[in-house]
C-alpha cells in the first residue's frame, strides 16, 4: 500500500515545539454543528476537529435551551439531574457539611474528585475547602447560565487528552462566543408549600466592531432559605425523646436533678414546645423542635456573577482572545443552634461545692432569647475569578491551527461561624474555685443562672463569630496545535499536540483567636497550605484505516512536583469507529487515566472537628435496640474526629473501556446504546467514619479483634471507659487519614434516543430519552478484605439507575415541554431496606409575545411529591437523594433589544 506523506516543515516544527514546551487546554467546542455539510468542530474528549458529534466515546450535550425548557435552575441543576450523575453527594442543601456553599457532581458514583470540570476547555481553581474534609473538587455554583452555549459530558477516562482527574469523565461548560444585541431576563418563583423563594436578573449582550467581537453577562440571584419549620412533616421530632433544653445531672448516680417549676417558666421557648420531660434517669426541660428549629434544608444564597469576552481579528490568520469571569456569593445556613455543656473542653462535668456532687449542666438557647433564629446563622462569602487570554489561528505557511494561552483562576472563601466565647462556663457557673484532688474543676453555681431566660444582650456577651479564610488558585500556560500530518488512501491522518505548564496552591487559615483561647473551642486549629507544579506533553492522532473505519490514539505524560518529590504518569487511550453503513456507527474505546493525590490529602495538618451526625452501632447492638429506634442513632452533632494528611500518597490509577452502537437512519431519529466499565486502583480514600463504626460494632459483637478490617477499625475508635462518671462508653474520637489502599470497579449501560415528528399544520414534536443503569459496582478497602458488592450495600446511597425523558411540542409561538425523571431504588436512612423508585414531572410553557419578547412558566415537581423516609427518624425524608421543597414554579420574561 502506498502512503502519501505530506508533512510540511512548519507543521513538523510545531509538533517538535509542542513536545518540548508546556502550556493549558484549548477550548474544546466551538459553534453548533450545521445540519448539512457540518464544519469541523472540537468535541470534548479530543483536540482534533471532526465533522460530527459522535466519536469513539459517548458525549452527552445539554444546550442552553434545555436548561430553560427542562426546568433546570442553573448549570449545577442541569448537571446533577443527568443520568450519568449517579453518585450521592453532600451539596449546599445537604445540611451540616464541610462545604455548604458549594455544589458538586459525582459521575458514575465515583466521587466529585474523579470528574474533571472545564470551562471553555480550561481548568478552574478547586473549591478551597475539601469535600467532606478530604478531597478537592470544582464548585459549579458561579457560572451564569445566560451565556452557556452548551455543556458536554464525556463518560470514561480521558487523562491521555486532559491529564489528571479525568477518570469518571469530563464535563466541559462551553460559553457563547458571540451575541448580537442585548437580552434582559427576569425570573422569579417559589414553592406551593411555602419558603424557598428565588429571583434572578440577567443582562446579556454583545456587539461587533469591525474586527472586534465582544460579549458580556451580568447575573444577580437571590434565593431564600427553606427551614425545617417550613414543612409540617419535619417541624418536630416524633417517636423519640425530645432534645434537652435545660438539664442538671448528677454524674455519679446518672440521675437528673429535679428542676422544680423551671420548665413551666420557659414553656414559651422553641415555639411554645418546651415541657418538663421525665425519663428513666429523671426529669429535664425538653422540646421536640430544637433540632428542626435550627436547621435549613435549603441554604439562603445571594450571588452576583459577571462574564466578559473579546475576540480581535489581528489578521486573517490570527485572532487574539480574552475572557474573564468573576462571581461573588454569600451562602447562609443554620444546622446547629447555640448550646452549652459545662466544661465541654475537658470532662464535661464539675464539682458542685454547694451540693458536694459531680454535676453536668446543659443549656440549649432558644431563638426567643437571642432575637430570632437568624441570629445564629453561619455564612460564607465566596469570590471566584478566572482570566484567560492568548492567541489562536493558523500557523503561517501551513493548514495547521494553533492556540497559545494563559489562564489564571482564583477562589476565595471566608467562613463566618458563630461560636461560644471562653467565658461561657463562668457565665452559667460563676468563677472557678480551683480543682479537686482528681483535677476536676470546682464551682459554687447559682441554679438560677441556669434556669433563667437570656436576653439578646447577654447572648451577645458569650458568643461571637470566628472568621476563617480559605483560598485556592491555579495558573496554566498552554500551547496546542492540530492539523493534517499526511495522507492515507482513506483520507488524511490528523494530529493534535499539547504542552502545558501549571502551578496551583491552596491555604486554609483558621481564625487565630481559636488557638489563643478566645472561643470555647478546642485549640490546635492549624494552617493547612501547599503548592505543586505540573508539566505535561501529549499527542493525539486520528487515523482513517479504511473508508468505513477510523481509529484514534492518544498519549500524554504528566509530571507533578509537590512536597519535595515528583510523581509522573503516562496515560494513553485508543478508540475505533466502524460505519458498515452510513446510518450505523459501531464504536469502542479503551483508556488509562490517573489522579494526582489531592492536595488536601498531602498537606493536611492534624485537624479536629465533628461529624454532622453519628450512629453508634455498637451501643445500639449492646442495648439490643434496632437502629431505627435506637437512642444512639443519628445523634447530632456527631462524634469528634481527628484527621491527618500524608505526603507519601501515590497517584490513583484508572482504566476504562466501552463499546457502543449509534443508529441514525435520519436527522429526525437516532438511538444509542453504550456499555462502559471503569476501574480504579491505588484509590486514595479517607476512611469512612460510618463504615468504621459499623465494622467496629460487627467485630466487637462477633469477637473478631484480629482480622485486618477489625483490628484497624477498633484501633481508630476511642471510647470513654464504661465506668466513666460522664459519657460512659460513648465515642471520644475517630481517627481517619488517607491511604492508597482501596480499589473500585463499576460498569453499566447508557441508552439514549431522539425522535422528531414533523407536521405541516400542528408543529413539531421532539421526544428525547436518556437512561443509565449501573450493572455492577464493587470495592475493597484493604487488600485482605473481601470484595464488597456496592449495589447490594445498604449504606451506598448512589442511584442504581436513572431515566430522563422529555416531550416538546413546538407550534407557532408556543413551545411546551413535559420532562419526566425516574429515580431508581436507593437504601432508606436506616440502611435496612430500599426506598421504591420515584418519578417526578416538570413542565414548561414558552410563549413568544413578539419578535423580541418571550414569556415562560416552569413548574418542577408538578404533582407536589415529597419522598418520605422515617426509617431512621427525623427529618423523615431521604436527605441528599430527594428534596423536601415540593412543587416549585417560576415565571420568566426575556426581552431582546438591539441587533
GIGIDA-V726545 format. One record per helix or strand of 3 or more residues. SS is the DSSP state (H for helix, E for strand). FROM is the first residue (numbers start at 1). LEN is the number of residues. Records with the same first field share a line. If there is no record, write none. Layout:
SS = FROM-LEN, FROM-LEN
//
This chain:
H = 9-12, 64-6, 75-6, 107-3, 112-3, 145-3, 159-4, 228-3, 232-3, 262-4, 269-4, 290-4, 367-4, 373-4, 424-6, 447-5, 456-7, 512-4, 599-5, 617-7, 627-3, 689-14, 708-9, 790-3
E = 59-5, 115-5, 148-8, 169-7, 181-11, 198-12, 212-12, 243-8, 275-5, 282-6, 296-3, 300-16, 318-16, 339-3, 350-3, 357-8, 378-17, 401-21, 441-3, 463-26, 491-19, 528-19, 549-14, 565-17, 584-12, 607-4, 640-5, 652-15, 669-18, 717-3, 731-28, 764-17, 801-11, 814-10, 838-11, 853-8, 888-10
//
